[in-house]
Amino acid sequence: MKKKSARMTTPAADEPKIPEQHLEGRPVVDPEPSSKSFWTRIDRPFIFGFLMTLGGLAAILLGLALSNLSTVIIYIALALFAALGLDPAVRFLERRGLNRGVAVLCVILGLVIVLGLVVWAIVPVVVKQISGFVKDIPGMISDFQRTDLFQTLQDQFGDKIDDLLADAQKFLTDPGNLLTIGGGAFQVGSSIANAISGSIVVLVLIIYFVSTLPGMKQALLRLIPARDRVRIGALTDQVTDSVGGYVQGMVTLAFFNAIVVLILYTSFGLPFPILLAVTAFLVTLIPLVGSILFWVIGTLVALFTGNVLFTVLFAAIYLVYMQIEAYVLTPKVMNRAVSIPGSLVVIGALAGGTLLGLLGALVAVPVAASILIIIKQVWIPRQDTRI
């Protein structure tokens, strides 16, 4: 009997368990899992508001940090852009038997020499022009006093116009006042120091990026799943080659512009041929509008010499060269580097110039070409596989 009662009080293994709540007469309701995520729940408004406030503050701090680092970001972008432009020259020397270190050294030395020549051509002329301007101010005022306009002003205002010219001559011949116009000696010196330090930083970054560009590519590819590394690596090479070819093409076209300007200014006896050639090289690096902008600058400088014939000849010949550059040189030089519709070139240059100024205008075209490469190599094939 004892064994039987023990067996009766022990529930079977496959017999369902009766919850204690049923034994007490209370129904059991299984809790349903919540379908709301944490961010859509407002049953705890204090915690929700606190976390949202922290998120907003973090976004504001991130924006301020990016704003304060804008100069550094521009330095990095400019150095990377230049490094991609120098990389084809480094690989060219590597194919000629030099190791990468020696090839990078040769390319960087060439870059430093070119920059030194540019500074040597610009700085002495600018200093000479400023000093000449200060010395010529009395003569310019004397010439102005012999004009009909001065006589008209003198009849209208009397001796006040003479006092005004005397004050202007006194003010402009004082070097301290010229520095005041430029923002003060401290600000001018600070701007020069910032420009020199920025150039050194960019040059150091260029050396580092050119030297380690293959390693940087491999390091970035390690962040991608192994199955996609070959395809992404080939795509990355196409993008970097496109950017490098574009930079080399722009430098080549700007060099042609500088040679043409140097020949024209020297042949016509116009002033400052080296300065104008260097200015042409720098200005025509700007896509689309660079050549037109320098055509205006070069024509105005020639016009100030007073020789109308040479001014007209320069404007006409350079205008013809602009057509040759647009329809002959640019297609031959640039089509090997980037393949991009002309409308996208205009839109990209305008958008880049609006967002980032000169740097944006320079990088807009290769960025647009890179996006087109990604669309053609990745997006379109993926869309073609979908039915």
Secondary structure, DSSP 8 states (H G I E B T S, - for coil): -HHHHHHHHS--TTS----HHHHTT----------S-GGG--SSHHHHHHHHHHHHHHHHHHHHHHHHTHHHHHHHHHHHHHHHHHHHHHHHHHHTT--HHHHHHHHHHHHHHHHHHHHHHHHHHHHHHHHHHHHHHHHHHHHHHTSHHHHHHHHHHTTHHHHHHHHHHHHHT-HHHHHHHTT-HHHHHHHHHHHHHHHHHHHHHHHHHHHHHHHHHHHHHTTS-GGGHHHHHHHHHHHHHHHHHHHHHHHHHHHHHHHHHHHHHHHHT-S-HHHHHHHHHHHTTSTTTHHHHHHHHHHHHHHTTT-HHHHHHHHHHHHHHHHHIIIIIHHHHHTTT----HHHHHHHHHHHHHHHHHHHHHHHHHHHHHHHHHIIIIIHHHHHT--
